[in-house]
Amino acid sequence: MERWTDPVERHDPAGVLDRLDGRPVHEIADALARMEPVDAGWVFRLLGKDRALDVFEELDPVDQQELLAGLRDDAVTALVEDMDPDDRARMLGEAPAKVANRVLAGLSAGERSMTAALLGYPDGSVGRVMTPETVAVPLHSSVTEALAVVRRKGAQAETVYTLPVTDAGRRVTGTVSLRDLVLARPDVVVADLVDDGAPRVRATDAAEDAARLMGEANLLDLLVVDSEDRLLGLLTIDDAVEILERADTEDAARQSGAAPWSGHYMYVRVTKLARTRAVWLAVLLLAAVLTVNVLQIFEDSLEQVTALALFIPLLVGTGGNAGAQSASAAVRAIAVGEVRLADLPAVVWRELRVGLLLGTLLGALGLLVAALLVGVQVAVVVAVTLVAICGWAATVGATMPLLARRVGIDPAVVSAPLVTTLVDATGLLIYFSVARLVLGI
């Protein structure tokens, strides 16, 4: 059966158009991201204007820049001009300064002004990703007047489902949904329909926090205001989903001991992937030297009771796994706002008990297995060590992400790999200390 990309390889325009017909926008965007830049540009130019814009906005900024590099200046200007300001700002915010300035210079005055305003907010702030194209309705207008405003301005807005309600000074008093306006009597005043408790954020607030707030409050759109509560724009649900996806992708990379990267995995250069992982692997390798040092310190103990060496992989592996589980749970709780630095004592107490409970269960199992293999005395050492290591690992795993947040480091950076390496070394200290107490060596 012929693949849908085969006409691309044959440079068959009719075949490509036939395959593109009816295909969802996100599938076309994914296919373009998988192609070589030359092929992607050729296929993209076959799309109609409106569909090309939808596909382009679906691409990641890195893929957008590669595609733009293969288009003529006039095609680039027309495409970027028609983009939503927030999507345009996202792309230009990640583009080289020379490229961004060239694209901005080709925009109309109005679009350039909106984009420049968004780019003026700090990177990572909600101001960078909000849409300034909104329809605000006056607080004291009637439903009939408010709907007239929506009809007059709605075509230029990115969304009209959530309508900010403002007073005479453009200060936000709340929101009203288009549904409520449509279903209300024409003579009802907007002030009687407004949700004055609608959540809002400052434009300088973190975009990830704003996106998570939308999830907690079940919002389609979130108000973005300045320090005086004047309307600046809305964070829409599609942008919130992208923000959370990117944040989760970055956390996943850091939790695995790698630097975040962008672009389609299947077509990112091997050297780039290696570069994102090399630094952290080197750091973890140096940290693992601690384990070697501990083994050197207790070399005499190993010579006296060689059976102790049999259980080193089991103990450090179990401790590392327990710490990684605890760290992952803590990073997730921090990310969704369930845990704050003030909760540190409660988190330590909670994870210590969890770790000791797990250690007791594993220690009982370890006691049975080790007794059958090497005798009761060493088995007791293994069992007691499992209890202590699990309690210690769970506590360290939950504590380090919180302390990292306190000093301004992304909690995901100090999660699983770093916690595992630390617990490996300290776990051996616990193991040989218990062995000396129990065995008298």
N, C-alpha and C positions, 0 to 999 in steps of 0.2 A: 504493500500500500504506500502511495507517495506521501511524503511528509509535506506539511503545508509550507515549509521553508524551501522546498526543492525548487520552485519557480524563481526564488531569489538567487539561488546558486546558478541557475541557467540564465539569469537576467531576462526573465520573461515577464514584461509588465502586465500583459493580459492575465497571465496565470496568477501573478501576485494580487492583482485587483480582485480576481475571482475568490482567492483564498481569504482576503481581507473583508470581503463583503459579509456583513452580519456578525463578524467576530467582535467580542466585547473589547472595550477600550483597554482594560487592564491586561488582557492577553496580548494585545498588540504592543503595549508598552514593554511587557516582559520579553517579548520576542525581539524587540529592537535593542534592549539592553544586552541580549545574548549575542547580537551580531557584531561583526567588525564595524568600526565607525563608517567606513566607505559604504558598506552594504546597508547599514542603518539609515544613512542619509539618503540613499537612493530610494529605499522603500518609503521613507517618510515623505519625500516629495511627491509620491503618488497619491497621498491622502488628500481629501478635500480640506478646505480651509478650516471649517468648524471642527471636523473630526481630528485634524492634525493638532489643533490647539488642545483638545481634550486629552489626546495621547501624550502630548508634550508635558502637560501639567501633571500627568500620572507618573512621569519618570523621576528618578532621583536626581538631585542637582548635579552630581558628577556625570551622569549619563546625558543630562540636558546640555552641559557644556561641551561634551564630545560631539553631540549632534549639531550644535550651533557652529562648531568649528568647520563643519563641512557644508554650511549653507552660505549663500551670497549675503552681503551686507543688507540689501533691501529686503530679502526674505527674513533675515534675523530681526530687523526692525519691525516689520509687520507682525511677526509672530509674537515677539515680546510685548509689543504695544497692546495686543489683545488679551494678554494674561491678566489674571486678577492681581492686584497690587501685592497681596501677601505672598502669593506664589512667586511673583517676580522678585520680591525682596529676598525670599528664601534662596532662590537660585543665585542672585547676584552677591548675596552675603557670603557664599562659598566660592565664588569665582575669583580669579586673580584680579587685583585692583585695575590693571590695564584693561582687561576685558570688561569689567563692570563699568568703568568710566566710558568706554566706547559705546556700550549698549545704552547707558543712561543718556548720553549725548544725542542719540537718535530718537529718543522718545518725545512725544508731544509735551508741552509745558505742564499740563495738568497731571498726566501720568508720571512724569519725572518728579514733580513736586510730591505726590503721594508716596512714591517709592523712596525718595530721599528721606522723607519724614520717617518711614518705617526703619530704614537703615540707620537712622540716627539713634535708635534705641539700642541698649546694650545687647550683645550677642547672648542668646539664651533667654532673653526676656520675652514676655507675652506681647510687648509692643512690636517686636520684630515679625510676629506671625499673625497678628490680628488683621481683620479686614476693616479699612476705614470707610468702605462703601456700605453705608447703612441707611436705613429709613427710620428717622425718629419722628414720633407723633407728639403734638403738644398735649400737656396734661389736661388743660381745660377745654379741649376741642370735643365736638360730638363724634359719635361713631361715623356718621356720614362724612364729616370733615376729615377724620383720620383715614378713612378708606380712600378718599380723594387724594390724600397725600401719598398713600401707598401706590395708587395707580399712576400718579404723576412721576414718582421717583423710583419706583420699584424696578424698572428695567435696568437701571444703572447700579443697583445694589446686588451684592453677592447672595444675600438671603433676606427674605421678608417674613419668615415664619415667627421669628422673635423680634418684636419692635420695641426699641428703647423709648421710654416716655420721659420727656424733659420739660422743665419749667421755662419761664421766660428768660432765665440766665443760662440756658443750655445745660443746667445741672440735671443729672439723672435722678429721677424719683422712683424708677422701677422699670418694669417691662409689661407689655401686654402681648398676648399671642394673636396672630392673624385669625386663628380659629374663633377666639372670643369676640373679636371685632365683627367677623362675618355673621356669627350667630346672635349677636346682641341687637336690640331695637335701635333704629337709626337715631333716635333722640337721646339715647343714653350718653352720658359724659365719660370720656376715657378715664377720668379720675376715679370713677366708680368700678372700673375693671382692672386697674393697674395692680400688679403684684409688687408692692413696695418693699418686700423682703427678698427680692431677687438678688442672688450673690453677685458681687462685682470684684474686680481686681484692679490694681494700679498697673499702668503700662510697664513699669520697671520691675514688676514681680516676675518670678521665675515662670517660664512657659510650662515646664513640667508640673509645677504645683498647680497652676491654673487648669491644666488638662485633667489632672486627677480630681480637682474640685468639681469639674463638670461631670465626671463619672459618679462621684459621691452624691451630687445633687440631681442627677438624671436630667441634665440640661442639653438642649440642642445648640444653644448659643450662650456665651458668657459675656457680660458687660465688661468693657475695659474703659477705665476713666483716669483722669489726671488727679493731682493732689487736691483739687477743689471739686471733685466729683463731676466734672464736665465730661461729656461723652467724647471718647476718642475712636471707639470702634467696637467690634465684637470678635471673640474667638469662636470660630465655628467648629462643629463636631468633627468634620472631616480633617481639619487641621489638628484638632486635639488627638485624634486617633494616630496621626502621623507622628506627632510629638511623643506620644507614649511608646509607639513602636520603635522610634529611634532611641529613646531613653532605655528601653528594655534591651535593645540590641547592644548598646554601649555597656550596660551592666553585665550582660551575658559575656561579652568579650573580656571585661575586667575581672569578672569572677573566675574565668578560666585562665587568667594570667596572660592576657594579650591586650594590646592597645586597640581602641576602636578604629574601624576603617569603614569606608563608604564605597558604594558601587556594587554591581552584580557579582556575587561570589564566583560564578562559573567563568567570568571573564576578567576578574581582577588579576593583575600580573602575579606570578609566583613570587617574584622578588618582593613585591609589596606585602603579600601575606606573611612571608618570612620575616620582613622587617617589623611588622606589628607584634610578632611573637618573640623575636630574638632578645630584646632588652629584658623583658620580664623573665625569660628562661635563664638568662645570665645572672640576674639578681637572685633568683631562687636557687641557682647552682651555688652561688657564694653563700647564701643563707644555709644551705645544706651542709656546709663545712662544719657548722656547729655540731651536727650529728657525728661527724668523724671525730671531732675533738672530744666529745663525750665518751665515745668508744675507747679512745686512747686513754682517758682518765681511768676507766674501769677495766683496763686490759688485764690487770692481775686477777680481778674477780672472775673474768671469763676463763682464764687459765685454770682457776681452781674448780669451777663448776661449768664445764663446757656446755652442759645441757641448757644453760641460760641463753646461749646464742640461738638455739632453735626457735625461740619464741619472739625474738626481736622483730621480724617482719610482721608477725601477727599483732603485736602490741602497738607498734608505730602505725600500722595500717588502720587498726581500729580507732586509735586516738585521732588520726588525721580525718577519718570518715566522720567521727562524732563532731569534731570541730567544724568541718565543712558543712555538715547539716545545720549546726547551730548558726554559723555565719550566714548561710543562705537565708535562713528564716529571719535573722535580724536585718539583713539588707532589704529584704522584701517588706518587712514591717516598717522600716524607716522610710522606704520609698512611698508607701501608701499612707503615711502619716499616723500609723498606729502606735509608734514608739518615738519618744523624744529623749534628749539627753537627761532631762529630769527623771526619767523612768529608769536610769541606769541601776540604782540599787535593787529595784524590783526585778529588773531583767536578770541581774546577776543571781539573785536568790532563786528565781524561777528556773533558770538554766542549770544552776548547780544541782537542784533537786532532780531535774530531768536527767542530767548526766549521771548522777549517783544511782538513780533507779535503773537506767540502761546498763550501767556498769555492773550493778548487782546481778541482773539477769545474765549478762554476758560472762560475768565472773563465775557464776554457778556452772555454766556450760564449759568454760575454760578449765575449771577445777576438775571436772569429770574427765575431759579429754587429756589434760596434762598428767593426771594421776595414772592413767592407763599407759602413757608413753614414757614418763621419766620418774615417776614416784610422787609421793604425797607432798614432800617438802617444797620441791620446785613448783608443784601444782598450786600450793598455797600462795607462793610468791606471784605466780601468774594471775591468780584470781584476785588477790588484793590489788595488784597493779592495774588490772582492768577497771576495777571500781574507781580507783584514784584518777587514772588517766581519763576515763570518760567524764567524770565530774569536772576535772580541770579543763579538758578540751571544750566541753560545752560552754563553760564559763568564759574562756578566752574567745571562743568563736562569736559569742554574742556581744562581748565587751568591745572588741577591737573596731567593728564598724561604727559603733556609737562614739567612741573616742576619736575616730577619724573624722566623723562629721563635725565634732567639736572644734577641731583644728583646721577645718576647711578642706579636708581631703574627701574625695568621693568614697563613700563607704565600700563600694564594690571593689575598690583597689586592694583593700586589705582583707578580702574575704577568703574563699576556699584555698587557693594555692599557698598564700602567705601564712594563713593560719595553720595549714597542714604542716608546712616546713617548721614552724615554731613549735608545734605540738610534738613533732618527731623528736626534736632535740630535748625538750623538757620531759617528754615521756620516758626517754631513756634514763634521765636523771632519777625520775620517780622509780623506775624499774630496778635499777641497781641499788638505790637506797633501800627499797623494800627487801631486796635480796640480802643485803648486808645485815639488816635487822633480823630477818627470819632465819637465815642460814649461818649467820655469824662469821662471814668471810671478810 
